[in-house]
Amino acid sequence: MRVTPKGTYIFGELSSRGRIIHQELGLKPVDAIPKDEGSVNVSLEMLPEYNPDHIILQVDSGENAEQARTAYEDMSDSSVWNNLNAVKNGHVYLVGDNEWFNFGFSPVANAYAIDEIVNVFEKNN
């Protein structure tokens, strides 16, 4: 999941992020993610339809980082967010943002992303 000032996006297996998470690391996507789309822009009210057991979360850290951080804080203060399985069970993993883009999703960036995901899972479990 990635929070930006323009919306909150969930990534499926067809996106570069999803390919790393779901194919290379073998983490199963939630059933509600459309199989034929790379990402889906979801509203806060739609999140319970997905209700994942784990959330790997990026907050936009680019030009509009402050707006993205505010959007994330507003979302995390809501009862909708706090009633998601992943949130209730402490399975929200905050990972970097721009670091994943800086290499253009080259093999180096992919290795960085995989290492970061494994590290946050190990720290939290």
Backbone as XML, in Angstrom:
<?xml version="1.0"?>
<chain id="A" units="angstrom">
  <residue number="1" name="MET">
    <atom name="N" x="0.849" y="-1.164" z="0.000"/>
    <atom name="CA" x="0.000" y="0.000" z="0.000"/>
    <atom name="C" x="0.899" y="1.233" z="0.000"/>
  </residue>
  <residue number="2" name="ARG">
    <atom name="N" x="0.484" y="2.246" z="-0.773"/>
    <atom name="CA" x="1.242" y="3.495" z="-0.812"/>
    <atom name="C" x="0.274" y="4.655" z="-0.640"/>
  </residue>
  <residue number="3" name="VAL">
    <atom name="N" x="0.565" y="5.531" z="0.313"/>
    <atom name="CA" x="-0.252" y="6.709" z="0.581"/>
    <atom name="C" x="0.416" y="7.914" z="-0.066"/>
  </residue>
  <residue number="4" name="THR">
    <atom name="N" x="-0.351" y="8.615" z="-0.899"/>
    <atom name="CA" x="0.117" y="9.830" z="-1.549"/>
    <atom name="C" x="-0.938" y="10.913" z="-1.320"/>
  </residue>
  <residue number="5" name="PRO">
    <atom name="N" x="-0.620" y="12.170" z="-1.615"/>
    <atom name="CA" x="-1.641" y="13.208" z="-1.495"/>
    <atom name="C" x="-2.819" y="12.989" z="-2.446"/>
  </residue>
  <residue number="6" name="LYS">
    <atom name="N" x="-2.584" y="12.259" z="-3.528"/>
    <atom name="CA" x="-3.639" y="12.019" z="-4.518"/>
    <atom name="C" x="-4.466" y="10.782" z="-4.237"/>
  </residue>
  <residue number="7" name="GLY">
    <atom name="N" x="-4.064" y="9.973" z="-3.294"/>
    <atom name="CA" x="-4.825" y="8.773" z="-2.985"/>
    <atom name="C" x="-3.990" y="7.695" z="-2.343"/>
  </residue>
  <residue number="8" name="THR">
    <atom name="N" x="-4.670" y="6.622" z="-1.994"/>
    <atom name="CA" x="-4.037" y="5.456" z="-1.402"/>
    <atom name="C" x="-4.134" y="4.325" z="-2.416"/>
  </residue>
  <residue number="9" name="TYR">
    <atom name="N" x="-3.008" y="3.702" z="-2.695"/>
    <atom name="CA" x="-2.937" y="2.683" z="-3.734"/>
    <atom name="C" x="-2.559" y="1.336" z="-3.152"/>
  </residue>
  <residue number="10" name="ILE">
    <atom name="N" x="-3.232" y="0.318" z="-3.649"/>
    <atom name="CA" x="-2.903" y="-1.062" z="-3.306"/>
    <atom name="C" x="-2.351" y="-1.697" z="-4.576"/>
  </residue>
  <residue number="11" name="PHE">
    <atom name="N" x="-1.271" y="-2.440" z="-4.447"/>
    <atom name="CA" x="-0.569" y="-2.969" z="-5.602"/>
    <atom name="C" x="-0.779" y="-4.469" z="-5.755"/>
  </residue>
  <residue number="12" name="GLY">
    <atom name="N" x="-1.166" y="-4.861" z="-6.958"/>
    <atom name="CA" x="-1.343" y="-6.266" z="-7.294"/>
    <atom name="C" x="-0.086" y="-6.845" z="-7.906"/>
  </residue>
  <residue number="13" name="GLU">
    <atom name="N" x="-0.207" y="-8.075" z="-8.343"/>
    <atom name="CA" x="0.947" y="-8.811" z="-8.862"/>
    <atom name="C" x="1.499" y="-8.240" z="-10.162"/>
  </residue>
  <residue number="14" name="LEU">
    <atom name="N" x="0.722" y="-7.449" z="-10.881"/>
    <atom name="CA" x="1.181" y="-6.909" z="-12.163"/>
    <atom name="C" x="2.027" y="-5.651" z="-12.010"/>
  </residue>
  <residue number="15" name="SER">
    <atom name="N" x="2.045" y="-5.058" z="-10.841"/>
    <atom name="CA" x="2.862" y="-3.859" z="-10.622"/>
    <atom name="C" x="4.278" y="-4.278" z="-10.251"/>
  </residue>
  <residue number="16" name="SER">
    <atom name="N" x="5.222" y="-3.363" z="-10.410"/>
    <atom name="CA" x="6.600" y="-3.690" z="-10.044"/>
    <atom name="C" x="6.710" y="-3.989" z="-8.550"/>
  </residue>
  <residue number="17" name="ARG">
    <atom name="N" x="6.019" y="-3.214" z="-7.710"/>
    <atom name="CA" x="6.025" y="-3.496" z="-6.264"/>
    <atom name="C" x="5.375" y="-4.842" z="-5.976"/>
  </residue>
  <residue number="18" name="GLY">
    <atom name="N" x="4.235" y="-5.061" z="-6.587"/>
    <atom name="CA" x="3.510" y="-6.316" z="-6.366"/>
    <atom name="C" x="4.293" y="-7.527" z="-6.813"/>
  </residue>
  <residue number="19" name="ARG">
    <atom name="N" x="5.007" y="-7.381" z="-7.916"/>
    <atom name="CA" x="5.828" y="-8.494" z="-8.410"/>
    <atom name="C" x="6.872" y="-8.876" z="-7.358"/>
  </residue>
  <residue number="20" name="ILE">
    <atom name="N" x="7.490" y="-7.879" z="-6.743"/>
    <atom name="CA" x="8.483" y="-8.156" z="-5.703"/>
    <atom name="C" x="7.811" y="-8.836" z="-4.508"/>
  </residue>
  <residue number="21" name="ILE">
    <atom name="N" x="6.722" y="-8.255" z="-4.054"/>
    <atom name="CA" x="6.062" y="-8.734" z="-2.841"/>
    <atom name="C" x="5.381" y="-10.081" z="-3.043"/>
  </residue>
  <residue number="22" name="HIS">
    <atom name="N" x="4.642" y="-10.192" z="-4.128"/>
    <atom name="CA" x="3.818" y="-11.390" z="-4.314"/>
    <atom name="C" x="4.510" y="-12.511" z="-5.070"/>
  </residue>
  <residue number="23" name="GLN">
    <atom name="N" x="5.357" y="-12.166" z="-6.024"/>
    <atom name="CA" x="6.001" y="-13.221" z="-6.794"/>
    <atom name="C" x="7.373" y="-13.589" z="-6.236"/>
  </residue>
  <residue number="24" name="GLU">
    <atom name="N" x="8.234" y="-12.587" z="-6.044"/>
    <atom name="CA" x="9.587" y="-12.902" z="-5.577"/>
    <atom name="C" x="9.613" y="-13.345" z="-4.119"/>
  </residue>
  <residue number="25" name="LEU">
    <atom name="N" x="8.803" y="-12.700" z="-3.269"/>
    <atom name="CA" x="8.771" y="-13.094" z="-1.861"/>
    <atom name="C" x="7.688" y="-14.125" z="-1.563"/>
  </residue>
  <residue number="26" name="GLY">
    <atom name="N" x="6.759" y="-14.313" z="-2.497"/>
    <atom name="CA" x="5.739" y="-15.348" z="-2.341"/>
    <atom name="C" x="4.637" y="-15.015" z="-1.351"/>
  </residue>
  <residue number="27" name="LEU">
    <atom name="N" x="4.431" y="-13.726" z="-1.057"/>
    <atom name="CA" x="3.358" y="-13.344" z="-0.140"/>
    <atom name="C" x="2.046" y="-13.272" z="-0.913"/>
  </residue>
  <residue number="28" name="LYS">
    <atom name="N" x="1.022" y="-13.939" z="-0.420"/>
    <atom name="CA" x="-0.251" y="-14.052" z="-1.126"/>
    <atom name="C" x="-1.017" y="-12.728" z="-1.073"/>
  </residue>
  <residue number="29" name="PRO">
    <atom name="N" x="-1.450" y="-12.220" z="-2.245"/>
    <atom name="CA" x="-2.260" y="-10.999" z="-2.233"/>
    <atom name="C" x="-3.660" y="-11.306" z="-1.721"/>
  </residue>
  <residue number="30" name="VAL">
    <atom name="N" x="-4.324" y="-10.294" z="-1.208"/>
    <atom name="CA" x="-5.711" y="-10.491" z="-0.775"/>
    <atom name="C" x="-6.562" y="-10.756" z="-2.011"/>
  </residue>
  <residue number="31" name="ASP">
    <atom name="N" x="-7.627" y="-11.504" z="-1.829"/>
    <atom name="CA" x="-8.467" y="-11.911" z="-2.947"/>
    <atom name="C" x="-9.122" y="-10.736" z="-3.672"/>
  </residue>
  <residue number="32" name="ALA">
    <atom name="N" x="-9.370" y="-9.638" z="-2.982"/>
    <atom name="CA" x="-10.098" y="-8.512" z="-3.575"/>
    <atom name="C" x="-9.284" y="-7.714" z="-4.591"/>
  </residue>
  <residue number="33" name="ILE">
    <atom name="N" x="-7.966" y="-7.891" z="-4.620"/>
    <atom name="CA" x="-7.147" y="-7.142" z="-5.585"/>
    <atom name="C" x="-7.431" y="-7.683" z="-6.982"/>
  </residue>
  <residue number="34" name="PRO">
    <atom name="N" x="-7.832" y="-6.805" z="-7.915"/>
    <atom name="CA" x="-8.090" y="-7.275" z="-9.287"/>
    <atom name="C" x="-6.834" y="-7.894" z="-9.901"/>
  </residue>
  <residue number="35" name="LYS">
    <atom name="N" x="-6.990" y="-9.053" z="-10.472"/>
    <atom name="CA" x="-5.850" y="-9.787" z="-11.037"/>
    <atom name="C" x="-5.313" y="-9.138" z="-12.310"/>
  </residue>
  <residue number="36" name="ASP">
    <atom name="N" x="-6.121" y="-8.294" z="-12.966"/>
    <atom name="CA" x="-5.722" y="-7.713" z="-14.236"/>
    <atom name="C" x="-5.274" y="-6.255" z="-14.128"/>
  </residue>
  <residue number="37" name="GLU">
    <atom name="N" x="-5.039" y="-5.778" z="-12.905"/>
    <atom name="CA" x="-4.599" y="-4.397" z="-12.707"/>
    <atom name="C" x="-3.329" y="-4.367" z="-11.876"/>
  </residue>
  <residue number="38" name="GLY">
    <atom name="N" x="-2.463" y="-3.401" z="-12.193"/>
    <atom name="CA" x="-1.229" y="-3.254" z="-11.430"/>
    <atom name="C" x="-1.467" y="-2.645" z="-10.064"/>
  </residue>
  <residue number="39" name="SER">
    <atom name="N" x="-2.320" y="-1.623" z="-10.034"/>
    <atom name="CA" x="-2.633" y="-0.980" z="-8.752"/>
    <atom name="C" x="-4.068" y="-0.476" z="-8.776"/>
  </residue>
  <residue number="40" name="VAL">
    <atom name="N" x="-4.594" y="-0.277" z="-7.586"/>
    <atom name="CA" x="-5.958" y="0.201" z="-7.423"/>
    <atom name="C" x="-5.932" y="1.349" z="-6.432"/>
  </residue>
  <residue number="41" name="ASN">
    <atom name="N" x="-6.543" y="2.465" z="-6.805"/>
    <atom name="CA" x="-6.690" y="3.602" z="-5.897"/>
    <atom name="C" x="-7.917" y="3.325" z="-5.046"/>
  </residue>
  <residue number="42" name="VAL">
    <atom name="N" x="-7.733" y="3.262" z="-3.731"/>
    <atom name="CA" x="-8.839" y="2.923" z="-2.831"/>
    <atom name="C" x="-9.092" y="4.051" z="-1.835"/>
  </residue>
  <residue number="43" name="SER">
    <atom name="N" x="-10.338" y="4.215" z="-1.498"/>
    <atom name="CA" x="-10.695" y="5.174" z="-0.459"/>
    <atom name="C" x="-10.600" y="4.481" z="0.891"/>
  </residue>
  <residue number="44" name="LEU">
    <atom name="N" x="-10.587" y="5.263" z="1.928"/>
    <atom name="CA" x="-10.552" y="4.722" z="3.288"/>
    <atom name="C" x="-11.727" y="3.763" z="3.506"/>
  </residue>
  <residue number="45" name="GLU">
    <atom name="N" x="-12.882" y="4.145" z="3.002"/>
    <atom name="CA" x="-14.085" y="3.337" z="3.193"/>
    <atom name="C" x="-14.009" y="1.986" z="2.490"/>
  </residue>
  <residue number="46" name="MET">
    <atom name="N" x="-13.160" y="1.885" z="1.467"/>
    <atom name="CA" x="-13.017" y="0.628" z="0.728"/>
    <atom name="C" x="-12.053" y="-0.357" z="1.392"/>
  </residue>
  <residue number="47" name="LEU">
    <atom name="N" x="-11.202" y="0.115" z="2.286"/>
    <atom name="CA" x="-10.174" y="-0.754" z="2.868"/>
    <atom name="C" x="-10.734" y="-2.018" z="3.529"/>
  </residue>
  <residue number="48" name="PRO">
    <atom name="N" x="-11.884" y="-1.960" z="4.220"/>
    <atom name="CA" x="-12.403" y="-3.206" z="4.802"/>
    <atom name="C" x="-12.716" y="-4.293" z="3.773"/>
  </residue>
  <residue number="49" name="GLU">
    <atom name="N" x="-12.951" y="-3.914" z="2.515"/>
    <atom name="CA" x="-13.176" y="-4.917" z="1.469"/>
    <atom name="C" x="-11.913" y="-5.745" z="1.236"/>
  </residue>
  <residue number="50" name="TYR">
    <atom name="N" x="-10.764" y="-5.155" z="1.476"/>
    <atom name="CA" x="-9.481" y="-5.831" z="1.288"/>
    <atom name="C" x="-9.040" y="-6.504" z="2.581"/>
  </residue>
  <residue number="51" name="ASN">
    <atom name="N" x="-9.137" y="-5.813" z="3.683"/>
    <atom name="CA" x="-8.862" y="-6.302" z="5.038"/>
    <atom name="C" x="-7.701" y="-7.297" z="5.115"/>
  </residue>
  <residue number="52" name="PRO">
    <atom name="N" x="-6.507" y="-6.858" z="4.763"/>
    <atom name="CA" x="-5.360" y="-7.774" z="4.730"/>
    <atom name="C" x="-4.877" y="-8.158" z="6.135"/>
  </residue>
  <residue number="53" name="ASP">
    <atom name="N" x="-4.177" y="-9.269" z="6.181"/>
    <atom name="CA" x="-3.547" y="-9.708" z="7.430"/>
    <atom name="C" x="-2.240" y="-8.963" z="7.672"/>
  </residue>
  <residue number="54" name="HIS">
    <atom name="N" x="-1.619" y="-8.468" z="6.603"/>
    <atom name="CA" x="-0.363" y="-7.718" z="6.683"/>
    <atom name="C" x="-0.441" y="-6.561" z="5.696"/>
  </residue>
  <residue number="55" name="ILE">
    <atom name="N" x="0.139" y="-5.428" z="6.072"/>
    <atom name="CA" x="0.221" y="-4.278" z="5.177"/>
    <atom name="C" x="1.674" y="-3.828" z="5.116"/>
  </residue>
  <residue number="56" name="ILE">
    <atom name="N" x="2.237" y="-3.839" z="3.913"/>
    <atom name="CA" x="3.547" y="-3.244" z="3.673"/>
    <atom name="C" x="3.233" y="-1.848" z="3.168"/>
  </residue>
  <residue number="57" name="LEU">
    <atom name="N" x="3.620" y="-0.837" z="3.932"/>
    <atom name="CA" x="3.149" y="0.523" z="3.715"/>
    <atom name="C" x="4.266" y="1.476" z="3.340"/>
  </residue>
  <residue number="58" name="GLN">
    <atom name="N" x="4.026" y="2.244" z="2.293"/>
    <atom name="CA" x="4.908" y="3.341" z="1.896"/>
    <atom name="C" x="4.105" y="4.631" z="2.013"/>
  </residue>
  <residue number="59" name="VAL">
    <atom name="N" x="4.740" y="5.673" z="2.521"/>
    <atom name="CA" x="4.145" y="7.006" z="2.548"/>
    <atom name="C" x="4.999" y="7.862" z="1.627"/>
  </residue>
  <residue number="60" name="ASP">
    <atom name="N" x="4.360" y="8.477" z="0.636"/>
    <atom name="CA" x="5.059" y="9.289" z="-0.363"/>
    <atom name="C" x="6.047" y="10.231" z="0.320"/>
  </residue>
  <residue number="61" name="SER">
    <atom name="N" x="7.297" y="10.171" z="-0.102"/>
    <atom name="CA" x="8.325" y="11.020" z="0.508"/>
    <atom name="C" x="8.923" y="11.999" z="-0.501"/>
  </residue>
  <residue number="62" name="GLY">
    <atom name="N" x="8.187" y="12.230" z="-1.585"/>
    <atom name="CA" x="8.658" y="13.153" z="-2.611"/>
    <atom name="C" x="8.308" y="14.595" z="-2.292"/>
  </residue>
  <residue number="63" name="GLU">
    <atom name="N" x="8.022" y="15.368" z="-3.336"/>
    <atom name="CA" x="7.728" y="16.798" z="-3.193"/>
    <atom name="C" x="6.582" y="17.086" z="-2.227"/>
  </residue>
  <residue number="64" name="ASN">
    <atom name="N" x="5.616" y="16.201" z="-2.204"/>
    <atom name="CA" x="4.420" y="16.404" z="-1.384"/>
    <atom name="C" x="4.412" y="15.512" z="-0.142"/>
  </residue>
  <residue number="65" name="ALA">
    <atom name="N" x="5.588" y="15.281" z="0.403"/>
    <atom name="CA" x="5.719" y="14.376" z="1.541"/>
    <atom name="C" x="4.871" y="14.814" z="2.732"/>
  </residue>
  <residue number="66" name="GLU">
    <atom name="N" x="4.818" y="16.101" z="2.995"/>
    <atom name="CA" x="4.051" y="16.591" z="4.145"/>
    <atom name="C" x="2.563" y="16.296" z="3.968"/>
  </residue>
  <residue number="67" name="GLN">
    <atom name="N" x="2.055" y="16.498" z="2.767"/>
    <atom name="CA" x="0.645" y="16.197" z="2.501"/>
    <atom name="C" x="0.373" y="14.702" z="2.612"/>
  </residue>
  <residue number="68" name="ALA">
    <atom name="N" x="1.295" y="13.894" z="2.133"/>
    <atom name="CA" x="1.139" y="12.443" z="2.224"/>
    <atom name="C" x="1.168" y="11.995" z="3.681"/>
  </residue>
  <residue number="69" name="ARG">
    <atom name="N" x="2.084" y="12.556" z="4.463"/>
    <atom name="CA" x="2.178" y="12.212" z="5.882"/>
    <atom name="C" x="0.869" y="12.577" z="6.592"/>
  </residue>
  <residue number="70" name="THR">
    <atom name="N" x="0.308" y="13.747" z="6.274"/>
    <atom name="CA" x="-0.965" y="14.164" z="6.871"/>
    <atom name="C" x="-2.084" y="13.208" z="6.469"/>
  </residue>
  <residue number="71" name="ALA">
    <atom name="N" x="-2.114" y="12.811" z="5.200"/>
    <atom name="CA" x="-3.130" y="11.856" z="4.733"/>
    <atom name="C" x="-3.003" y="10.533" z="5.484"/>
  </residue>
  <residue number="72" name="TYR">
    <atom name="N" x="-1.767" y="10.084" z="5.680"/>
    <atom name="CA" x="-1.553" y="8.842" z="6.427"/>
    <atom name="C" x="-1.982" y="8.990" z="7.889"/>
  </residue>
  <residue number="73" name="GLU">
    <atom name="N" x="-1.626" y="10.092" z="8.507"/>
    <atom name="CA" x="-2.015" y="10.311" z="9.902"/>
    <atom name="C" x="-3.532" y="10.364" z="10.050"/>
  </residue>
  <residue number="74" name="ASP">
    <atom name="N" x="-4.204" y="11.038" z="9.118"/>
    <atom name="CA" x="-5.671" y="11.078" z="9.157"/>
    <atom name="C" x="-6.251" y="9.678" z="9.014"/>
  </residue>
  <residue number="75" name="MET">
    <atom name="N" x="-5.694" y="8.901" z="8.086"/>
    <atom name="CA" x="-6.162" y="7.538" z="7.880"/>
    <atom name="C" x="-5.922" y="6.695" z="9.133"/>
  </residue>
  <residue number="76" name="SER">
    <atom name="N" x="-4.743" y="6.817" z="9.725"/>
    <atom name="CA" x="-4.406" y="5.984" z="10.879"/>
    <atom name="C" x="-5.168" y="6.368" z="12.139"/>
  </residue>
  <residue number="77" name="ASP">
    <atom name="N" x="-5.766" y="7.550" z="12.152"/>
    <atom name="CA" x="-6.608" y="7.961" z="13.283"/>
    <atom name="C" x="-8.044" y="7.462" z="13.149"/>
  </residue>
  <residue number="78" name="SER">
    <atom name="N" x="-8.398" y="6.917" z="12.006"/>
    <atom name="CA" x="-9.794" y="6.536" z="11.757"/>
    <atom name="C" x="-10.114" y="5.153" z="12.336"/>
  </residue>
  <residue number="79" name="SER">
    <atom name="N" x="-11.369" y="4.974" z="12.670"/>
    <atom name="CA" x="-11.818" y="3.672" z="13.173"/>
    <atom name="C" x="-11.774" y="2.629" z="12.060"/>
  </residue>
  <residue number="80" name="VAL">
    <atom name="N" x="-11.969" y="3.047" z="10.818"/>
    <atom name="CA" x="-11.902" y="2.100" z="9.701"/>
    <atom name="C" x="-10.515" y="1.468" z="9.655"/>
  </residue>
  <residue number="81" name="TRP">
    <atom name="N" x="-9.484" y="2.298" z="9.692"/>
    <atom name="CA" x="-8.104" y="1.809" z="9.670"/>
    <atom name="C" x="-7.826" y="0.923" z="10.886"/>
  </residue>
  <residue number="82" name="ASN">
    <atom name="N" x="-8.208" y="1.388" z="12.045"/>
    <atom name="CA" x="-7.891" y="0.676" z="13.280"/>
    <atom name="C" x="-8.644" y="-0.633" z="13.446"/>
  </residue>
  <residue number="83" name="ASN">
    <atom name="N" x="-9.648" y="-0.882" z="12.603"/>
    <atom name="CA" x="-10.375" y="-2.147" z="12.646"/>
    <atom name="C" x="-9.922" y="-3.142" z="11.583"/>
  </residue>
  <residue number="84" name="LEU">
    <atom name="N" x="-8.914" y="-2.780" z="10.791"/>
    <atom name="CA" x="-8.364" y="-3.728" z="9.824"/>
    <atom name="C" x="-7.567" y="-4.809" z="10.553"/>
  </residue>
  <residue number="85" name="ASN">
    <atom name="N" x="-7.627" y="-6.026" z="10.061"/>
    <atom name="CA" x="-6.906" y="-7.143" z="10.696"/>
    <atom name="C" x="-5.428" y="-6.826" z="10.908"/>
  </residue>
  <residue number="86" name="ALA">
    <atom name="N" x="-4.769" y="-6.314" z="9.872"/>
    <atom name="CA" x="-3.330" y="-6.040" z="9.962"/>
    <atom name="C" x="-3.029" y="-5.025" z="11.060"/>
  </residue>
  <residue number="87" name="VAL">
    <atom name="N" x="-3.845" y="-4.009" z="11.174"/>
    <atom name="CA" x="-3.618" y="-2.963" z="12.180"/>
    <atom name="C" x="-3.864" y="-3.522" z="13.574"/>
  </residue>
  <residue number="88" name="LYS">
    <atom name="N" x="-4.978" y="-4.226" z="13.750"/>
    <atom name="CA" x="-5.307" y="-4.786" z="15.069"/>
    <atom name="C" x="-4.236" y="-5.753" z="15.561"/>
  </residue>
  <residue number="89" name="ASN">
    <atom name="N" x="-3.589" y="-6.453" z="14.628"/>
    <atom name="CA" x="-2.595" y="-7.459" z="15.011"/>
    <atom name="C" x="-1.158" y="-6.956" z="14.951"/>
  </residue>
  <residue number="90" name="GLY">
    <atom name="N" x="-0.981" y="-5.654" z="14.731"/>
    <atom name="CA" x="0.366" y="-5.084" z="14.700"/>
    <atom name="C" x="1.181" y="-5.519" z="13.500"/>
  </residue>
  <residue number="91" name="HIS">
    <atom name="N" x="0.525" y="-5.763" z="12.375"/>
    <atom name="CA" x="1.199" y="-6.234" z="11.178"/>
    <atom name="C" x="1.207" y="-5.187" z="10.072"/>
  </residue>
  <residue number="92" name="VAL">
    <atom name="N" x="1.543" y="-3.960" z="10.425"/>
    <atom name="CA" x="1.729" y="-2.891" z="9.449"/>
    <atom name="C" x="3.219" y="-2.599" z="9.415"/>
  </residue>
  <residue number="93" name="TYR">
    <atom name="N" x="3.818" y="-2.710" z="8.231"/>
    <atom name="CA" x="5.254" y="-2.593" z="8.080"/>
    <atom name="C" x="5.577" y="-1.371" z="7.225"/>
  </residue>
  <residue number="94" name="LEU">
    <atom name="N" x="6.080" y="-0.335" z="7.841"/>
    <atom name="CA" x="6.429" y="0.887" z="7.139"/>
    <atom name="C" x="7.798" y="0.714" z="6.485"/>
  </residue>
  <residue number="95" name="VAL">
    <atom name="N" x="7.837" y="0.907" z="5.166"/>
    <atom name="CA" x="9.083" y="0.780" z="4.417"/>
    <atom name="C" x="9.363" y="2.095" z="3.698"/>
  </residue>
  <residue number="96" name="GLY">
    <atom name="N" x="10.551" y="2.219" z="3.151"/>
    <atom name="CA" x="10.941" y="3.432" z="2.442"/>
    <atom name="C" x="10.075" y="3.682" z="1.221"/>
  </residue>
  <residue number="97" name="ASP">
    <atom name="N" x="10.303" y="4.824" z="0.615"/>
    <atom name="CA" x="9.502" y="5.184" z="-0.544"/>
    <atom name="C" x="10.401" y="5.532" z="-1.724"/>
  </residue>
  <residue number="98" name="ASN">
    <atom name="N" x="11.013" y="6.701" z="-1.680"/>
    <atom name="CA" x="11.854" y="7.129" z="-2.804"/>
    <atom name="C" x="13.000" y="6.174" z="-3.067"/>
  </residue>
  <residue number="99" name="GLU">
    <atom name="N" x="13.473" y="5.507" z="-2.027"/>
    <atom name="CA" x="14.576" y="4.560" z="-2.213"/>
    <atom name="C" x="14.196" y="3.485" z="-3.230"/>
  </residue>
  <residue number="100" name="TRP">
    <atom name="N" x="12.930" y="3.145" z="-3.292"/>
    <atom name="CA" x="12.476" y="2.118" z="-4.224"/>
    <atom name="C" x="12.441" y="2.650" z="-5.648"/>
  </residue>
  <residue number="101" name="PHE">
    <atom name="N" x="12.394" y="3.969" z="-5.817"/>
    <atom name="CA" x="12.346" y="4.564" z="-7.145"/>
    <atom name="C" x="13.713" y="4.991" z="-7.643"/>
  </residue>
  <residue number="102" name="ASN">
    <atom name="N" x="14.609" y="5.313" z="-6.740"/>
    <atom name="CA" x="15.876" y="5.911" z="-7.128"/>
    <atom name="C" x="16.697" y="5.060" z="-8.092"/>
  </residue>
  <residue number="103" name="PHE">
    <atom name="N" x="16.506" y="3.770" z="-8.057"/>
    <atom name="CA" x="17.247" y="2.897" z="-8.960"/>
    <atom name="C" x="16.413" y="2.488" z="-10.163"/>
  </residue>
  <residue number="104" name="GLY">
    <atom name="N" x="15.191" y="3.028" z="-10.271"/>
    <atom name="CA" x="14.344" y="2.701" z="-11.408"/>
    <atom name="C" x="13.918" y="1.250" z="-11.447"/>
  </residue>
  <residue number="105" name="PHE">
    <atom name="N" x="13.787" y="0.633" z="-10.296"/>
    <atom name="CA" x="13.431" y="-0.773" z="-10.185"/>
    <atom name="C" x="14.393" y="-1.667" z="-10.952"/>
  </residue>
  <residue number="106" name="SER">
    <atom name="N" x="15.655" y="-1.325" z="-10.857"/>
    <atom name="CA" x="16.716" y="-2.158" z="-11.407"/>
    <atom name="C" x="16.904" y="-3.352" z="-10.468"/>
  </residue>
  <residue number="107" name="PRO">
    <atom name="N" x="17.739" y="-4.299" z="-10.843"/>
    <atom name="CA" x="18.021" y="-5.411" z="-9.925"/>
    <atom name="C" x="18.526" y="-4.922" z="-8.561"/>
  </residue>
  <residue number="108" name="VAL">
    <atom name="N" x="19.278" y="-3.822" z="-8.535"/>
    <atom name="CA" x="19.764" y="-3.281" z="-7.254"/>
    <atom name="C" x="18.588" y="-2.786" z="-6.418"/>
  </residue>
  <residue number="109" name="ALA">
    <atom name="N" x="17.647" y="-2.072" z="-7.063"/>
    <atom name="CA" x="16.473" y="-1.576" z="-6.336"/>
    <atom name="C" x="15.619" y="-2.735" z="-5.848"/>
  </residue>
  <residue number="110" name="ASN">
    <atom name="N" x="15.454" y="-3.748" z="-6.670"/>
    <atom name="CA" x="14.677" y="-4.919" z="-6.260"/>
    <atom name="C" x="15.313" y="-5.591" z="-5.045"/>
  </residue>
  <residue number="111" name="ALA">
    <atom name="N" x="16.630" y="-5.754" z="-5.084"/>
    <atom name="CA" x="17.330" y="-6.369" z="-3.944"/>
    <atom name="C" x="17.157" y="-5.522" z="-2.691"/>
  </residue>
  <residue number="112" name="TYR">
    <atom name="N" x="17.237" y="-4.192" z="-2.842"/>
    <atom name="CA" x="17.039" y="-3.290" z="-1.710"/>
    <atom name="C" x="15.633" y="-3.458" z="-1.140"/>
  </residue>
  <residue number="113" name="ALA">
    <atom name="N" x="14.627" y="-3.469" z="-2.014"/>
    <atom name="CA" x="13.240" y="-3.599" z="-1.566"/>
    <atom name="C" x="13.026" y="-4.929" z="-0.856"/>
  </residue>
  <residue number="114" name="ILE">
    <atom name="N" x="13.538" y="-5.999" z="-1.410"/>
    <atom name="CA" x="13.387" y="-7.319" z="-0.792"/>
    <atom name="C" x="14.053" y="-7.342" z="0.577"/>
  </residue>
  <residue number="115" name="ASP">
    <atom name="N" x="15.270" y="-6.839" z="0.666"/>
    <atom name="CA" x="15.968" y="-6.789" z="1.961"/>
    <atom name="C" x="15.185" y="-5.981" z="2.974"/>
  </residue>
  <residue number="116" name="GLU">
    <atom name="N" x="14.638" y="-4.845" z="2.545"/>
    <atom name="CA" x="13.896" y="-3.997" z="3.471"/>
    <atom name="C" x="12.632" y="-4.696" z="3.969"/>
  </residue>
  <residue number="117" name="ILE">
    <atom name="N" x="11.907" y="-5.354" z="3.078"/>
    <atom name="CA" x="10.685" y="-6.062" z="3.481"/>
    <atom name="C" x="11.026" y="-7.182" z="4.460"/>
  </residue>
  <residue number="118" name="VAL">
    <atom name="N" x="12.033" y="-7.961" z="4.146"/>
    <atom name="CA" x="12.438" y="-9.056" z="5.046"/>
    <atom name="C" x="12.836" y="-8.485" z="6.407"/>
  </residue>
  <residue number="119" name="ASN">
    <atom name="N" x="13.589" y="-7.396" z="6.423"/>
    <atom name="CA" x="14.022" y="-6.797" z="7.689"/>
    <atom name="C" x="12.849" y="-6.307" z="8.533"/>
  </residue>
  <residue number="120" name="VAL">
    <atom name="N" x="11.860" y="-5.638" z="7.925"/>
    <atom name="CA" x="10.733" y="-5.153" z="8.734"/>
    <atom name="C" x="9.873" y="-6.296" z="9.235"/>
  </residue>
  <residue number="121" name="PHE">
    <atom name="N" x="9.754" y="-7.372" z="8.457"/>
    <atom name="CA" x="9.021" y="-8.529" z="8.933"/>
    <atom name="C" x="9.749" y="-9.174" z="10.113"/>
  </residue>
  <residue number="122" name="GLU">
    <atom name="N" x="11.069" y="-9.301" z="10.003"/>
    <atom name="CA" x="11.844" y="-9.914" z="11.080"/>
    <atom name="C" x="11.765" y="-9.090" z="12.354"/>
  </residue>
  <residue number="123" name="LYS">
    <atom name="N" x="11.805" y="-7.765" z="12.245"/>
    <atom name="CA" x="11.738" y="-6.887" z="13.421"/>
    <atom name="C" x="10.382" y="-6.947" z="14.108"/>
  </residue>
  <residue number="124" name="ASN">
    <atom name="N" x="9.337" y="-7.159" z="13.332"/>
    <atom name="CA" x="7.985" y="-7.096" z="13.879"/>
    <atom name="C" x="7.379" y="-8.450" z="14.216"/>
  </residue>
  <residue number="125" name="ASN">
    <atom name="N" x="8.066" y="-9.518" z="13.930"/>
    <atom name="CA" x="7.496" y="-10.841" z="14.213"/>
    <atom name="C" x="8.405" y="-11.693" z="15.036"/>
  </residue>
</chain>
